[in-house]
Amino acid sequence: MVEILFAVGLAVAIFVGFNVGGSNTGVAFGPAVGSQTISKLGAASLMSICALVGGWTVGRNVINTMGGKIVPSRFFTLEASIAVLFFIGLALFLSNIVGVPASTSMTGVGTIAGLGLATDALNWAVMREIVSWWLVSPVIAFWVSAVIGRYWYPTLLDWFAITQTKGSLIHIERSGWIVRPALGPNTTMREFVGTLLVLVVACYTAFSAGASNMANAIAPLVGSGAIDMNYGILIAGAAIALGAFTIARRTIDTMGNELTDMPLLAALVVAVVSSTLITVLSALGIPASIVIVSTMSIVGLGWGRATRVKEYTRRSTMIEEGPPGITSGALAVDTADTPTIDEAKKKEAHASSTTGTDKNPLPAIDALYKPWTTARVIAMQNIVPGIATVSAYLLFEFVPLFS
């Protein structure tokens, strides 16, 4: 009977890891794929490797927290571990079906908290610390990104603007028996370095996602002693890879295209801000939400850039109606921008319509910040953990097999 329960628990853990891969691949590589920097297949490959490295290194601290600090490890029987993992996996699966990446960490912690509430074993001090960081980290991500978008984005654009050209980024040159890579026919060194930087930062995000979310798949089994941590990380890593290669496609589209038109530079800003926050919290053993932090970073950057557009419009109007002799150049701001994800796909279709007009117009406010899509994403990210928490509590409280 124990062997059967262990097999079931392992299967459910793989199911959770599968959905973690589906949810977090979009967060890490959505902008890079949407801007055609890398294919979905390439993104899945890099996600698999980087998430495993993150879980194997920094992620051990989060596994220890979820496997024995929120609720003492003695309460993680095989039956309880299976139930916890089942609710985590089910909640994440439903979110992946609707194409919205859910908060894996919030779902996992909420489900374990449901077990702790039902058994009166919840460590309230640890929960207060975790919840405090849940409240603080999205606010930090939003305002840091908003300040960058409002005040620093044009300067960063001058330094790091990445212009995409037609044709392949690199190609293989052959000279007799010598084979070497070379830049594509239209590729500049700046474009090559910038594209490489986009991929490096996306890998950094995947690393932080693995560090924070690997625990959601295996912490209950590790806490119960049913599986060694090293073997658990390898199994969870394989499951995350499976999710990255399959169901991640919808969340990649959501995070890359629907929240905001994401220039490559903006993708770098969002990834660096959110990944740094999550990596630091993971090192402290705090299971933080890479999904919510990244979402709020995207929203903050788009909102900050939108306020800049509004201010530029207001100043331009004042100049046009002001005293003679004052030209629009007096208060003009640098409005050049890199191609957005949507623009990269539609550039040729719009080429004829832009003839004779400003080649770098101000981006539309509704393209930088999409409140209705943002509201849908944030609502789902909070509803899913709530469902998992309540369902786990009811199960452990009223079902005799799990009580």
C-alpha positions as a Markdown table, in Angstrom:
| # | Residue | x | y | z |
|---|---|---|---|---|
| 1 | Met | 0.0 | 0.0 | 0.0 |
| 2 | Val | 2.9 | 2.4 | 0.8 |
| 3 | Glu | 4.5 | 1.7 | -2.5 |
| 4 | Ile | 1.2 | 2.5 | -4.3 |
| 5 | Leu | 0.8 | 5.8 | -2.4 |
| 6 | Phe | 4.4 | 6.7 | -3.2 |
| 7 | Ala | 3.9 | 6.1 | -6.9 |
| 8 | Val | 0.7 | 8.2 | -6.8 |
| 9 | Gly | 2.6 | 11.0 | -4.9 |
| 10 | Leu | 5.4 | 10.9 | -7.5 |
| 11 | Ala | 2.9 | 11.1 | -10.3 |
| 12 | Val | 1.2 | 14.1 | -8.8 |
| 13 | Ala | 4.5 | 15.8 | -8.2 |
| 14 | Ile | 5.4 | 15.3 | -11.9 |
| 15 | Phe | 2.0 | 16.7 | -12.7 |
| 16 | Val | 2.7 | 19.8 | -10.6 |
| 17 | Gly | 6.2 | 20.3 | -12.2 |
| 18 | Phe | 4.6 | 19.9 | -15.6 |
| 19 | Asn | 2.3 | 22.8 | -14.8 |
| 20 | Val | 5.1 | 24.9 | -13.3 |
| 21 | Gly | 6.9 | 24.6 | -16.5 |
| 22 | Gly | 3.8 | 25.6 | -18.5 |
| 23 | Ser | 3.2 | 28.7 | -16.3 |
| 24 | Asn | 6.7 | 30.0 | -15.8 |
| 25 | Thr | 8.1 | 29.6 | -19.3 |
| 26 | Gly | 5.8 | 32.4 | -20.4 |
| 27 | Val | 7.1 | 34.6 | -17.7 |
| 28 | Ala | 10.8 | 34.0 | -18.6 |
| 29 | Phe | 10.7 | 33.8 | -22.4 |
| 30 | Gly | 7.4 | 35.4 | -23.4 |
| 31 | Pro | 8.9 | 38.8 | -24.5 |
| 32 | Ala | 11.9 | 37.1 | -26.1 |
| 33 | Val | 9.7 | 34.8 | -28.2 |
| 34 | Gly | 7.2 | 37.5 | -29.0 |
| 35 | Ser | 9.9 | 39.8 | -30.3 |
| 36 | Gln | 11.2 | 36.8 | -32.5 |
| 37 | Thr | 14.5 | 36.7 | -30.6 |
| 38 | Ile | 14.1 | 33.0 | -30.0 |
| 39 | Ser | 11.7 | 30.3 | -31.1 |
| 40 | Lys | 9.3 | 28.6 | -28.7 |
| 41 | Leu | 11.3 | 25.4 | -29.0 |
| 42 | Gly | 14.5 | 27.2 | -28.1 |
| 43 | Ala | 12.8 | 28.9 | -25.2 |
| 44 | Ala | 11.6 | 25.6 | -23.8 |
| 45 | Ser | 15.2 | 24.1 | -24.1 |
| 46 | Leu | 16.8 | 27.0 | -22.2 |
| 47 | Met | 14.0 | 27.0 | -19.6 |
| 48 | Ser | 14.6 | 23.4 | -18.9 |
| 49 | Ile | 18.3 | 23.9 | -18.2 |
| 50 | Cys | 18.1 | 27.1 | -16.3 |
| 51 | Ala | 15.2 | 26.2 | -14.1 |
| 52 | Leu | 17.0 | 23.0 | -13.1 |
| 53 | Val | 20.2 | 24.9 | -12.2 |
| 54 | Gly | 18.1 | 27.4 | -10.1 |
| 55 | Gly | 16.3 | 24.6 | -8.2 |
| 56 | Trp | 19.6 | 22.7 | -7.6 |
| 57 | Thr | 21.3 | 25.8 | -6.1 |
| 58 | Val | 19.2 | 28.6 | -4.5 |
| 59 | Gly | 16.0 | 26.6 | -4.6 |
| 60 | Arg | 17.0 | 24.3 | -1.8 |
| 61 | Asn | 16.3 | 27.1 | 0.7 |
| 62 | Val | 12.7 | 27.4 | -0.5 |
| 63 | Ile | 12.2 | 23.6 | -0.4 |
| 64 | Asn | 13.2 | 23.6 | 3.2 |
| 65 | Thr | 10.8 | 26.4 | 4.0 |
| 66 | Met | 7.8 | 24.7 | 2.3 |
| 67 | Gly | 8.7 | 21.2 | 3.4 |
| 68 | Gly | 9.0 | 21.9 | 7.1 |
| 69 | Lys | 8.8 | 25.5 | 8.3 |
| 70 | Ile | 5.2 | 26.5 | 7.3 |
| 71 | Val | 3.8 | 23.3 | 8.7 |
| 72 | Pro | 6.1 | 20.8 | 10.6 |
| 73 | Ser | 7.3 | 18.0 | 8.4 |
| 74 | Arg | 5.6 | 15.3 | 10.5 |
| 75 | Phe | 2.2 | 16.4 | 9.2 |
| 76 | Phe | 3.3 | 15.6 | 5.6 |
| 77 | Thr | 2.1 | 12.0 | 5.5 |
| 78 | Leu | 2.0 | 10.4 | 2.1 |
| 79 | Glu | -1.7 | 11.0 | 1.9 |
| 80 | Ala | -1.4 | 14.6 | 2.9 |
| 81 | Ser | 1.5 | 15.2 | 0.5 |
| 82 | Ile | -0.6 | 13.7 | -2.4 |
| 83 | Ala | -3.5 | 15.9 | -1.5 |
| 84 | Val | -1.4 | 19.1 | -1.3 |
| 85 | Leu | 0.3 | 18.4 | -4.6 |
| 86 | Phe | -3.0 | 17.5 | -6.2 |
| 87 | Phe | -4.5 | 20.9 | -5.4 |
| 88 | Ile | -1.4 | 22.7 | -6.5 |
| 89 | Gly | -1.3 | 20.9 | -9.8 |
| 90 | Leu | -5.1 | 21.2 | -10.4 |
| 91 | Ala | -5.1 | 25.0 | -9.8 |
| 92 | Leu | -2.1 | 25.6 | -12.0 |
| 93 | Phe | -3.5 | 23.3 | -14.7 |
| 94 | Leu | -6.8 | 25.4 | -14.8 |
| 95 | Ser | -4.8 | 28.6 | -15.1 |
| 96 | Asn | -2.7 | 27.2 | -17.9 |
| 97 | Ile | -5.9 | 26.2 | -19.7 |
| 98 | Val | -7.1 | 29.8 | -19.8 |
| 99 | Gly | -3.7 | 31.0 | -20.8 |
| 100 | Val | -2.9 | 33.0 | -17.6 |
| 101 | Pro | 0.2 | 32.1 | -15.7 |
| 102 | Ala | -0.8 | 31.6 | -12.1 |
| 103 | Ser | 1.2 | 32.3 | -9.0 |
| 104 | Thr | 2.9 | 28.9 | -8.4 |
| 105 | Ser | 4.4 | 29.9 | -5.0 |
| 106 | Met | 1.1 | 31.5 | -3.7 |
| 107 | Thr | -0.8 | 28.4 | -4.8 |
| 108 | Gly | 1.7 | 26.0 | -3.1 |
| 109 | Val | 2.0 | 28.0 | 0.1 |
| 110 | Gly | -1.8 | 28.5 | 0.3 |
| 111 | Thr | -2.4 | 24.8 | -0.1 |
| 112 | Ile | 0.1 | 24.0 | 2.7 |
| 113 | Ala | -1.5 | 26.7 | 4.8 |
| 114 | Gly | -4.8 | 24.9 | 4.3 |
| 115 | Leu | -3.3 | 21.8 | 5.8 |
| 116 | Gly | -1.8 | 23.8 | 8.7 |
| 117 | Leu | -5.2 | 25.5 | 9.5 |
| 118 | Ala | -7.0 | 22.2 | 9.5 |
| 119 | Thr | -4.5 | 20.5 | 11.8 |
| 120 | Asp | -3.8 | 23.6 | 13.9 |
| 121 | Ala | -0.1 | 23.3 | 13.0 |
| 122 | Leu | 0.4 | 26.4 | 11.0 |
| 123 | Asn | 3.5 | 28.5 | 11.9 |
| 124 | Trp | 2.0 | 31.9 | 11.9 |
| 125 | Ala | 5.3 | 33.7 | 12.3 |
| 126 | Val | 6.6 | 32.1 | 9.1 |
| 127 | Met | 3.4 | 32.8 | 7.3 |
| 128 | Arg | 3.4 | 36.5 | 8.3 |
| 129 | Glu | 6.9 | 36.9 | 6.9 |
| 130 | Ile | 6.0 | 35.2 | 3.6 |
| 131 | Val | 2.8 | 37.2 | 3.2 |
| 132 | Ser | 4.6 | 40.4 | 4.0 |
| 133 | Trp | 7.0 | 39.8 | 1.2 |
| 134 | Trp | 4.1 | 38.9 | -1.1 |
| 135 | Leu | 2.7 | 42.3 | -0.5 |
| 136 | Val | 5.9 | 44.2 | -0.7 |
| 137 | Ser | 7.7 | 42.6 | -3.6 |
| 138 | Pro | 5.0 | 43.5 | -6.3 |
| 139 | Val | 4.9 | 47.0 | -5.0 |
| 140 | Ile | 8.7 | 47.3 | -5.3 |
| 141 | Ala | 8.6 | 45.8 | -8.8 |
| 142 | Phe | 5.9 | 48.1 | -9.9 |
| 143 | Trp | 7.5 | 51.4 | -8.7 |
| 144 | Val | 11.0 | 50.5 | -9.7 |
| 145 | Ser | 9.8 | 49.7 | -13.2 |
| 146 | Ala | 7.5 | 52.7 | -13.3 |
| 147 | Val | 10.3 | 55.1 | -12.4 |
| 148 | Ile | 12.5 | 53.6 | -15.1 |
| 149 | Gly | 9.7 | 53.9 | -17.6 |
| 150 | Arg | 8.9 | 57.5 | -16.6 |
| 151 | Tyr | 12.3 | 59.0 | -16.2 |
| 152 | Trp | 15.2 | 56.7 | -17.4 |
| 153 | Tyr | 13.8 | 54.8 | -20.3 |
| 154 | Pro | 14.9 | 57.3 | -23.0 |
| 155 | Thr | 18.4 | 57.3 | -21.6 |
| 156 | Leu | 18.5 | 53.5 | -21.5 |
| 157 | Leu | 17.2 | 53.6 | -25.0 |
| 158 | Asp | 20.2 | 55.7 | -26.2 |
| 159 | Trp | 22.6 | 53.3 | -24.5 |
| 160 | Phe | 21.0 | 49.9 | -25.2 |
| 161 | Ala | 18.5 | 50.3 | -28.1 |
| 162 | Ile | 18.3 | 47.0 | -30.1 |
| 163 | Thr | 17.2 | 47.3 | -33.7 |
| 164 | Gln | 16.1 | 44.1 | -35.4 |
| 165 | Thr | 17.0 | 43.7 | -39.1 |
| 166 | Lys | 15.8 | 41.3 | -41.7 |
| 167 | Gly | 17.5 | 37.9 | -42.2 |
| 168 | Ser | 19.2 | 35.5 | -39.8 |
| 169 | Leu | 21.2 | 36.8 | -36.9 |
| 170 | Ile | 24.2 | 34.6 | -37.6 |
| 171 | His | 25.2 | 32.2 | -40.3 |
| 172 | Ile | 27.9 | 29.6 | -40.9 |
| 173 | Glu | 30.8 | 30.5 | -43.1 |
| 174 | Arg | 32.9 | 27.8 | -44.7 |
| 175 | Ser | 36.5 | 28.2 | -46.0 |
| 176 | Gly | 37.8 | 24.8 | -47.0 |
| 177 | Trp | 37.7 | 22.6 | -43.9 |
| 178 | Ile | 37.3 | 25.6 | -41.6 |
| 179 | Val | 33.8 | 26.3 | -40.4 |
| 180 | Arg | 33.0 | 29.4 | -38.3 |
| 181 | Pro | 30.0 | 31.4 | -37.3 |
| 182 | Ala | 29.6 | 34.9 | -38.6 |
| 183 | Leu | 27.1 | 37.8 | -38.3 |
| 184 | Gly | 24.2 | 37.7 | -40.7 |
| 185 | Pro | 24.2 | 39.8 | -43.9 |
| 186 | Asn | 22.2 | 42.6 | -42.2 |
| 187 | Thr | 23.3 | 42.1 | -38.6 |
| 188 | Thr | 25.2 | 44.8 | -36.8 |
| 189 | Met | 27.4 | 44.0 | -33.8 |
| 190 | Arg | 25.0 | 46.1 | -31.6 |
| 191 | Glu | 22.1 | 44.0 | -32.7 |
| 192 | Phe | 24.0 | 40.8 | -32.0 |
| 193 | Val | 25.1 | 41.8 | -28.5 |
| 194 | Gly | 21.7 | 43.2 | -27.7 |
| 195 | Thr | 19.9 | 40.0 | -28.8 |
| 196 | Leu | 22.4 | 37.9 | -26.8 |
| 197 | Leu | 21.7 | 40.1 | -23.8 |
| 198 | Val | 18.0 | 39.5 | -24.2 |
| 199 | Leu | 18.6 | 35.7 | -24.0 |
| 200 | Val | 20.9 | 36.0 | -21.1 |
| 201 | Val | 18.4 | 37.9 | -19.1 |
| 202 | Ala | 15.6 | 35.5 | -20.0 |
| 203 | Cys | 17.8 | 32.6 | -18.8 |
| 204 | Tyr | 18.3 | 34.6 | -15.6 |
| 205 | Thr | 14.6 | 34.8 | -15.2 |
| 206 | Ala | 14.2 | 31.0 | -15.8 |
| 207 | Phe | 16.9 | 30.5 | -13.1 |
| 208 | Ser | 15.0 | 32.5 | -10.6 |
| 209 | Ala | 11.7 | 30.8 | -11.5 |
| 210 | Gly | 13.4 | 27.4 | -10.9 |
| 211 | Ala | 14.8 | 28.6 | -7.6 |
| 212 | Ser | 11.5 | 29.8 | -6.3 |
| 213 | Asn | 9.1 | 27.3 | -7.8 |
| 214 | Met | 10.9 | 23.9 | -7.8 |
| 215 | Ala | 9.7 | 23.5 | -4.2 |
| 216 | Asn | 6.1 | 23.5 | -5.2 |
| 217 | Ala | 6.5 | 20.2 | -7.0 |
| 218 | Ile | 8.5 | 18.2 | -4.4 |
| 219 | Ala | 8.6 | 20.0 | -1.0 |
| 220 | Pro | 5.8 | 17.9 | 0.5 |
| 221 | Leu | 7.4 | 14.6 | -0.5 |
| 222 | Val | 10.9 | 15.9 | 0.6 |
| 223 | Gly | 9.4 | 17.1 | 3.9 |
| 224 | Ser | 7.7 | 13.7 | 4.6 |
| 225 | Gly | 11.0 | 11.9 | 3.9 |
| 226 | Ala | 9.5 | 10.0 | 1.0 |
| 227 | Ile | 12.2 | 11.2 | -1.4 |
| 228 | Asp | 15.7 | 12.6 | -1.2 |
| 229 | Met | 16.0 | 16.3 | -2.1 |
| 230 | Asn | 18.5 | 15.7 | -4.9 |
| 231 | Tyr | 16.4 | 13.1 | -6.6 |
| 232 | Gly | 13.3 | 15.2 | -6.1 |
| 233 | Ile | 15.0 | 18.2 | -7.8 |
| 234 | Leu | 16.0 | 16.1 | -10.8 |
| 235 | Ile | 12.4 | 14.7 | -11.1 |
| 236 | Ala | 10.8 | 18.1 | -10.8 |
| 237 | Gly | 13.3 | 19.5 | -13.3 |
| 238 | Ala | 12.3 | 16.9 | -15.9 |
| 239 | Ala | 8.6 | 17.6 | -15.3 |
| 240 | Ile | 9.2 | 21.4 | -15.7 |
| 241 | Ala | 10.9 | 20.7 | -19.0 |
| 242 | Leu | 7.9 | 18.6 | -20.2 |
| 243 | Gly | 5.6 | 21.5 | -19.4 |
| 244 | Ala | 7.9 | 24.0 | -21.1 |
| 245 | Phe | 7.8 | 22.0 | -24.3 |
| 246 | Thr | 4.1 | 21.5 | -24.3 |
| 247 | Ile | 1.5 | 23.7 | -22.6 |
| 248 | Ala | 3.7 | 26.7 | -22.2 |
| 249 | Arg | 2.8 | 28.1 | -25.6 |
| 250 | Arg | -0.4 | 29.9 | -24.4 |
| 251 | Thr | 1.3 | 31.6 | -21.4 |
| 252 | Ile | 4.2 | 32.7 | -23.7 |
| 253 | Asp | 1.6 | 34.4 | -25.9 |
| 254 | Thr | -0.1 | 36.1 | -22.9 |
| 255 | Met | 3.1 | 37.4 | -21.3 |
| 256 | Gly | 4.7 | 38.4 | -24.6 |
| 257 | Asn | 1.8 | 40.0 | -26.5 |
| 258 | Glu | -1.3 | 40.8 | -24.5 |
| 259 | Leu | -0.2 | 42.8 | -21.4 |
| 260 | Thr | 1.7 | 45.5 | -23.3 |
| 261 | Asp | 3.5 | 46.0 | -26.6 |
| 262 | Met | 7.0 | 45.0 | -25.3 |
| 263 | Pro | 10.1 | 46.4 | -26.9 |
| 264 | Leu | 13.2 | 44.4 | -26.4 |
| 265 | Leu | 14.7 | 47.0 | -24.1 |
| 266 | Ala | 11.5 | 46.8 | -22.0 |
| 267 | Ala | 11.8 | 43.1 | -21.8 |
| 268 | Leu | 15.3 | 43.4 | -20.4 |
| 269 | Val | 14.1 | 45.9 | -17.8 |
| 270 | Val | 11.2 | 43.7 | -16.6 |
| 271 | Ala | 13.3 | 40.6 | -16.5 |
| 272 | Val | 16.2 | 42.2 | -14.5 |
| 273 | Val | 13.9 | 43.8 | -12.0 |
| 274 | Ser | 11.7 | 40.8 | -11.3 |
| 275 | Ser | 14.4 | 38.1 | -11.4 |
| 276 | Thr | 16.6 | 40.0 | -9.0 |
| 277 | Leu | 13.8 | 40.4 | -6.5 |
| 278 | Ile | 12.9 | 36.7 | -6.8 |
| 279 | Thr | 16.5 | 35.4 | -6.6 |
| 280 | Val | 17.1 | 37.5 | -3.4 |
| 281 | Leu | 13.9 | 36.2 | -1.8 |
| 282 | Ser | 14.7 | 32.6 | -2.7 |
| 283 | Ala | 18.1 | 32.9 | -1.1 |
| 284 | Leu | 16.3 | 34.0 | 2.0 |
| 285 | Gly | 14.0 | 31.0 | 1.8 |
| 286 | Ile | 10.9 | 33.0 | 0.9 |
| 287 | Pro | 8.7 | 31.3 | -1.7 |
| 288 | Ala | 7.8 | 34.5 | -3.7 |
| 289 | Ser | 5.8 | 34.8 | -6.8 |
| 290 | Ile | 7.8 | 35.3 | -10.0 |
| 291 | Val | 4.5 | 35.5 | -12.0 |
| 292 | Ile | 3.0 | 38.4 | -10.0 |
| 293 | Val | 6.3 | 40.3 | -9.6 |
| 294 | Ser | 6.9 | 40.0 | -13.4 |
| 295 | Thr | 3.4 | 41.1 | -14.2 |
| 296 | Met | 3.5 | 44.1 | -11.9 |
| 297 | Ser | 6.9 | 45.0 | -13.4 |
| 298 | Ile | 5.4 | 44.9 | -16.9 |
| 299 | Val | 2.4 | 47.0 | -15.8 |
| 300 | Gly | 4.7 | 49.5 | -13.9 |
| 301 | Leu | 7.0 | 49.9 | -16.9 |
| 302 | Gly | 4.0 | 50.4 | -19.3 |
| 303 | Trp | 2.3 | 52.8 | -16.9 |
| 304 | Gly | 5.5 | 54.8 | -16.4 |
| 305 | Arg | 6.0 | 55.1 | -20.2 |
| 306 | Ala | 2.3 | 56.0 | -20.7 |
| 307 | Thr | 2.6 | 58.9 | -18.2 |
| 308 | Arg | 5.6 | 60.1 | -20.1 |
| 309 | Val | 3.5 | 60.1 | -23.3 |
| 310 | Lys | 0.8 | 62.1 | -21.5 |
| 311 | Glu | 3.2 | 64.6 | -20.2 |
| 312 | Tyr | 4.8 | 65.0 | -23.6 |
| 313 | Thr | 1.3 | 65.5 | -25.2 |
| 314 | Arg | 0.4 | 68.1 | -22.5 |
| 315 | Arg | 3.6 | 70.1 | -23.0 |
| 316 | Ser | 3.2 | 69.9 | -26.8 |
| 317 | Thr | -0.3 | 71.3 | -26.5 |
| 318 | Met | 0.9 | 74.2 | -24.2 |
| 319 | Ile | 3.7 | 75.0 | -26.7 |
| 320 | Glu | 1.3 | 75.1 | -29.7 |
| 321 | Glu | -1.1 | 77.5 | -27.8 |
| 322 | Gly | 1.7 | 79.5 | -26.3 |
| 323 | Pro | 3.4 | 82.8 | -27.3 |
| 324 | Pro | 4.9 | 83.1 | -30.8 |
| 325 | Gly | 8.5 | 82.2 | -31.2 |
| 326 | Ile | 8.4 | 79.1 | -29.0 |
| 327 | Thr | 8.8 | 75.9 | -31.0 |
| 328 | Ser | 7.9 | 72.4 | -30.2 |
| 329 | Gly | 11.6 | 71.6 | -30.0 |
| 330 | Ala | 12.0 | 73.6 | -26.8 |
| 331 | Leu | 10.4 | 70.9 | -24.6 |
| 332 | Ala | 10.7 | 67.9 | -26.9 |
| 333 | Val | 11.7 | 64.6 | -25.4 |
| 334 | Asp | 13.4 | 61.7 | -27.1 |
| 335 | Thr | 10.5 | 59.7 | -28.5 |
| 336 | Ala | 12.5 | 57.1 | -30.5 |
| 337 | Asp | 11.7 | 53.6 | -29.5 |
| 338 | Thr | 12.8 | 50.1 | -30.4 |
| 339 | Pro | 10.4 | 47.9 | -32.4 |
| 340 | Thr | 7.7 | 46.4 | -30.2 |
| 341 | Ile | 6.6 | 42.8 | -30.4 |
| 342 | Asp | 3.5 | 43.6 | -32.4 |
| 343 | Glu | 5.4 | 46.0 | -34.6 |
| 344 | Ala | 8.1 | 43.4 | -35.4 |
| 345 | Lys | 5.3 | 41.2 | -36.8 |
| 346 | Lys | 3.5 | 44.0 | -38.7 |
| 347 | Lys | 6.4 | 46.2 | -39.8 |
| 348 | Glu | 6.2 | 45.3 | -43.5 |
| 349 | Ala | 2.4 | 45.6 | -43.6 |
| 350 | His | 2.6 | 49.2 | -42.2 |
| 351 | Ala | 5.6 | 50.3 | -44.2 |
| 352 | Ser | 3.6 | 52.0 | -46.9 |
| 353 | Ser | 1.3 | 53.8 | -44.5 |
| 354 | Thr | 4.3 | 55.5 | -42.7 |
| 355 | Thr | 5.9 | 56.9 | -45.8 |
| 356 | Gly | 6.6 | 60.6 | -45.4 |
| 357 | Thr | 5.7 | 60.5 | -41.7 |
| 358 | Asp | 7.7 | 60.4 | -38.5 |
| 359 | Lys | 9.6 | 57.1 | -38.5 |
| 360 | Asn | 9.6 | 57.0 | -34.7 |
| 361 | Pro | 6.2 | 58.3 | -33.5 |
| 362 | Leu | 5.2 | 58.4 | -29.9 |
| 363 | Pro | 3.7 | 55.0 | -28.9 |
| 364 | Ala | 0.0 | 55.0 | -28.2 |
| 365 | Ile | -0.9 | 55.1 | -24.5 |
| 366 | Asp | -3.3 | 52.1 | -24.9 |
| 367 | Ala | -0.4 | 50.2 | -26.5 |
| 368 | Leu | 1.8 | 50.7 | -23.4 |
| 369 | Tyr | -0.7 | 49.9 | -20.7 |
| 370 | Lys | -3.8 | 47.7 | -21.2 |
| 371 | Pro | -5.8 | 47.9 | -18.0 |
| 372 | Trp | -8.5 | 45.3 | -18.9 |
| 373 | Thr | -6.1 | 42.6 | -19.7 |
| 374 | Thr | -4.0 | 43.5 | -16.7 |
| 375 | Ala | -7.1 | 43.2 | -14.4 |
| 376 | Arg | -7.9 | 39.8 | -15.9 |
| 377 | Val | -4.4 | 38.5 | -15.3 |
| 378 | Ile | -4.1 | 39.9 | -11.7 |
| 379 | Ala | -7.6 | 38.6 | -10.8 |
| 380 | Met | -6.7 | 35.1 | -12.0 |
| 381 | Gln | -3.4 | 35.2 | -10.1 |
| 382 | Asn | -5.2 | 35.8 | -6.8 |
| 383 | Ile | -8.3 | 33.6 | -7.4 |
| 384 | Val | -6.3 | 30.5 | -8.2 |
| 385 | Pro | -4.3 | 30.4 | -4.9 |
| 386 | Gly | -7.5 | 31.2 | -3.0 |
| 387 | Ile | -9.3 | 28.2 | -4.5 |
| 388 | Ala | -6.4 | 25.9 | -3.6 |
| 389 | Thr | -6.2 | 27.1 | 0.0 |
| 390 | Val | -10.0 | 26.8 | 0.7 |
| 391 | Ser | -10.2 | 23.4 | -1.1 |
| 392 | Ala | -7.2 | 22.0 | 0.9 |
| 393 | Tyr | -8.6 | 23.2 | 4.2 |
| 394 | Leu | -12.0 | 21.6 | 3.6 |
| 395 | Leu | -10.4 | 18.3 | 2.6 |
| 396 | Phe | -8.1 | 18.1 | 5.6 |
| 397 | Glu | -10.8 | 19.3 | 8.0 |
| 398 | Phe | -13.7 | 17.1 | 6.9 |
| 399 | Val | -12.5 | 14.1 | 5.0 |
| 400 | Pro | -11.5 | 11.3 | 7.5 |
| 401 | Leu | -8.8 | 9.8 | 5.2 |
| 402 | Phe | -6.8 | 13.0 | 5.3 |
| 403 | Ser | -7.8 | 14.3 | 8.8 |
